[in-house]
Amino acid sequence: MKPLDPRLLRLSRSARGFIAAAAATGLLRTVATIAFAWGIAAAVTEVVDAVHRGGVVPGAFVPTLCLLGGAALLRAVAAWATDDLAGRAAATVKRELRRTVLERAAERGPGWLAERSSAGFATTLGPGLDALDAYFGRYLPQLALTAVATPVLVVAIGLGDLTSGLIVLCALPVIPVFMVLIGLATQSLQRRQSDALARLGGAFTEAVEGLATLKVFGRARRQVGRIATVTDEHRRGTLGVLRLSFVSGFALELAASLSVALVAVTIGIRLVDGSLGLGAAMFVLVLAPEAFAPIRQVGADFHAAQDGVEASTAVLDVLDDDHDVRGGHDDHSAPAGTGPVLPAADALVLDRVTVRRPDVVIGPVDLHATPGTVVVLAGPSGSGKSSLIAAIRGVLPHDGEVVVPGAAGTTRDDRITWADQRPRLVRGTVAENVALSATPVPEAVARALGAAGLGADPGLQVGSGGAGLSGGQAQRVALARALYRHDRSGTRLVLLDEPTSALDAEAEARVLQTIRLLADNGAVVVVASHRPAVIAAADVRIDVGSPAPVQGARA
């Protein structure tokens, strides 16, 4: 396990700046420590000499005390600056990593996310990255201090007394050896602890997401025992990590104490036989513990930072994953909103489009739908209707070519309005959910809600996930969202994924009227549905999941 992942420095400018700043403050602390040790040695020597001269304190004693005070103040300021920089760096790097990962996830599309646990992904980006506080707050500053202070202090001790410098130089490698051995012992334990946290977060998130269904079937109470088991596993793992951390800290302290004791014994013997002066002895004795302290503290902080190391490694592995799930073999499969501008097109064209999933192959599909056409993708649940819509949107790999209608100089995102089969509502008013904005246009929101057949108050507050609305109401809010975008952007292609699955017959008839009106106004409307009424309203029907090549056919 690397003490500092170089990918973190390449990715985050803030991390690079923090390492440089921590090294600078560490150098200031080291200089202050050497000055403080020299001041103590000088003050003791001057006092002893004054006693031998009959108690007359020399005039140089006051400047020596000023040096001691200045060195102590400089060291305190440098330590405060390091802590302040660490807190700011942790917050900035977490924000940068989260933003970068979310942007990369948006670029790779739902196919890439589908290969991963959404709960585990959320846990890594949430409480997982919060562990970087200890990583940046304690471990990295100490690592930078060790890299700067240790060689400087060894040189300073060697200049004060060469023999003591050689002893310190020979004893120092003992602590890294202990650190490596302890690190090997804790690596697998820490990884298991990180996995336990991901399982705990995943279990809780999945239980919350499915709570309504679990309550309907009377299984909600069963989740208490499941979450309690995972929580207890995480608790035991945490205690195991703490236990090993305390033992390793004791081992490092013992090694450092024995090394300092060895230096002190040799200095005492040479003081007795007169081969070493009092000033040099005091200077070395004060600096010897300081030479071992940084590397010893790195070993102690290494355990506290391992959660952050594991979380950052997981995030960096995601960012290094170059597997591109968007694909397709045509130039129009670029990420929505970020791809190149496209030439003008008058119709939706699918030329032998094939989507390959592990469980089914959808297509090849051929279609030529002009404005004013309602296309229905028919088939049972799981047949691949949503996958085909994702291919049309350009967020899922596919063979063949997709041409989306629109004006020249626009991107695919500019040409498409899309409504998912899951409403995905957020906390806010109905109007804010329709417009996906904190400043919706009231007239456009009212038109969209009316077209969706929903008479809800636009100012009605909605909870996260659509709390406060029925399933049918939430679905019509999602449909109104698509209609709002179409009204405001004038998109030429409207994709609707199961827009009536939660509606009764009357509401479904109202939605079908709106779909027909969209087509009559010049849009190509593609609807994925298994409802007979929707299929009957189609101009072109495509049976998804058919073993034979699928052709667009008039209904």
Secondary structure, DSSP 8 states (H G I E B T S, - for coil): --SS-HHHHHH-HHHHHHHHHHHHHHHHHHHHHHHHHHHHHHHHHHHHHHHHTTS---TTHHHHHHHHHHHHHHHHHHHHHHHHHHHHHHHHHHHHHHHHHHHHHHHHHHHHHHTS-HHHHHHIIIIIHHTHHHIIIIIHHHHHHHHHHHHHHHHHHHHH-HHHHHHHHHHTTHHHHHHHHHHHHHHHHHHHHHHHHHHHHHHHHHHHHTHHHHHHTT-TTHHHHHHHHHHHHHHHHHHHHHHHHHHHHHHHHHHHHHHHHHHHHHHHHHHHHTSS-HHHHHHHHHHHHHHHHHHHHHHHHHHHTHHHHHHHHHHHHHHH----S---SSTT-S-TTTS--B--BSSEEEEEEEEE-SS-EEEEEEEEE-TT-EEEEE--TTSSHHHHHHHHHT-S--EEEEE--B-TTB-HHHHEEEE-SS----SEEHHHHHHTSSS--HHHHHHHHHHTT----TT-EE-GGGTTS-HHHHHHHHHHHHHHHHHHH--SEEEEESTTTT--HHHHHHHHHHHHHHHHTT-EEEEEE--HHHHHT-SEEEETT-SS-EE-EE-
